[in-house]
């Protein structure tokens, strides 16, 4: 389709605020991607626990609120066969904690994880038409943090900072001939367009697209 918005199809939970867990965006993006594919597969939308991923996946290359990538969370779930608890059973605390192994798991997962690494967003568009996907973007520029609305065209990078921000791509569209992605952040509803950004889509002379959005797109398949 020419446009897609998984929010309108009921596959996206409310925007979260990672608060002091500034580099924990990877866990929110991963949990939300699983929420999306679970809703598509079962018809039921359930909020899942980012905190479980923050606490329990450290042997897979994460460091809670300090660092990690969505694929680390997917690897933890696939390898261990652990289900992902609901957000209400395993609540977000805003800081690193000890893994609670006996929390009841709501969503038992049997899925694979795939990577789309493409300089051409055509394949990513095809996948987002099927489900929300995670992406890593360079969101370190002050202008990015101050974003309030419209189609964001940069700048993206702050030379003094290197961490990548993990987000959920929940759709795409066009406005006045300009293509965009709809990305869900985990910075609360006061950021951007009620917690979302419309990020310029297409290469525009950039090998991996605006803010590097095409570079590392991961998605679970249930």
QUIURFEN-V440644 format. One record per backbone hydrogen bond with DSSP energy under -0.5 kcal/mol. CO is the residue of the C=O (numbers start at 1). NH is the residue of the N-H. E is the energy in kcal/mol with one decimal. If there is no record, write none. Layout:
CO & NH & E
CO & NH & E
//
This chain:
4 & 172 & -2.1
5 & 8 & -1.0
5 & 9 & -0.7
6 & 11 & -2.3
7 & 10 & -1.4
16 & 188 & -2.4
18 & 21 & -2.7
20 & 22 & -1.7
21 & 24 & -1.9
24 & 27 & -1.1
24 & 28 & -1.1
25 & 29 & -2.6
26 & 30 & -2.1
27 & 31 & -2.4
28 & 32 & -2.5
29 & 33 & -2.0
30 & 34 & -1.8
31 & 35 & -2.2
32 & 36 & -2.0
33 & 37 & -2.1
34 & 38 & -2.4
35 & 39 & -2.2
36 & 40 & -2.3
37 & 41 & -2.1
38 & 42 & -2.6
38 & 44 & -0.5
39 & 43 & -2.6
44 & 46 & -0.6
47 & 87 & -2.2
48 & 50 & -0.7
49 & 53 & -0.8
50 & 54 & -2.3
51 & 55 & -2.5
52 & 56 & -2.5
53 & 57 & -1.2
57 & 60 & -2.0
57 & 62 & -0.9
58 & 61 & -1.4
63 & 66 & -2.6
65 & 23 & -1.4
67 & 63 & -3.1
69 & 72 & -1.3
69 & 73 & -1.1
70 & 74 & -2.2
71 & 75 & -2.4
72 & 76 & -2.2
73 & 77 & -2.1
74 & 78 & -2.7
75 & 79 & -2.9
76 & 80 & -2.1
77 & 81 & -1.5
83 & 85 & -0.6
84 & 106 & -0.8
84 & 107 & -1.8
85 & 49 & -2.6
86 & 90 & -2.1
99 & 101 & -0.9
100 & 103 & -0.8
104 & 86 & -0.5
106 & 108 & -0.8
107 & 84 & -2.3
107 & 109 & -0.6
112 & 221 & -2.9
114 & 219 & -1.9
115 & 117 & -0.6
116 & 118 & -0.6
116 & 217 & -1.9
120 & 123 & -0.6
121 & 125 & -2.6
122 & 126 & -2.0
123 & 127 & -1.8
124 & 128 & -2.8
125 & 129 & -1.7
127 & 130 & -1.7
127 & 131 & -1.7
133 & 169 & -3.5
134 & 218 & -1.2
135 & 137 & -0.5
135 & 167 & -2.7
137 & 139 & -1.0
137 & 165 & -3.0
141 & 144 & -0.7
141 & 145 & -1.7
142 & 146 & -1.7
144 & 147 & -1.2
147 & 192 & -1.9
150 & 152 & -0.7
150 & 198 & -0.8
152 & 200 & -2.6
154 & 153 & -0.5
156 & 140 & -1.2
156 & 141 & -1.9
157 & 159 & -0.5
158 & 161 & -2.2
165 & 137 & -2.9
167 & 135 & -2.3
167 & 169 & -0.5
168 & 170 & -0.8
168 & 184 & -3.1
169 & 133 & -1.6
170 & 6 & -3.0
171 & 182 & -2.7
172 & 4 & -2.5
173 & 180 & -2.6
175 & 178 & -2.0
177 & 179 & -0.5
178 & 175 & -2.4
179 & 201 & -2.3
180 & 173 & -2.2
181 & 183 & -0.7
181 & 199 & -1.9
182 & 170 & -2.5
182 & 171 & -0.9
183 & 185 & -0.6
183 & 197 & -2.2
184 & 168 & -1.9
186 & 18 & -2.9
188 & 191 & -0.8
191 & 195 & -2.9
192 & 194 & -1.4
193 & 196 & -0.6
195 & 185 & -2.0
196 & 193 & -3.2
197 & 183 & -3.0
197 & 199 & -0.8
198 & 152 & -3.3
199 & 181 & -3.1
202 & 210 & -0.8
203 & 206 & -1.9
206 & 209 & -1.6
208 & 214 & -2.7
209 & 212 & -2.1
210 & 213 & -1.5
211 & 138 & -2.4
212 & 215 & -1.9
214 & 118 & -1.7
216 & 136 & -0.7
216 & 218 & -0.6
217 & 116 & -3.3
218 & 134 & -2.8
219 & 114 & -2.4
221 & 112 & -2.0
//
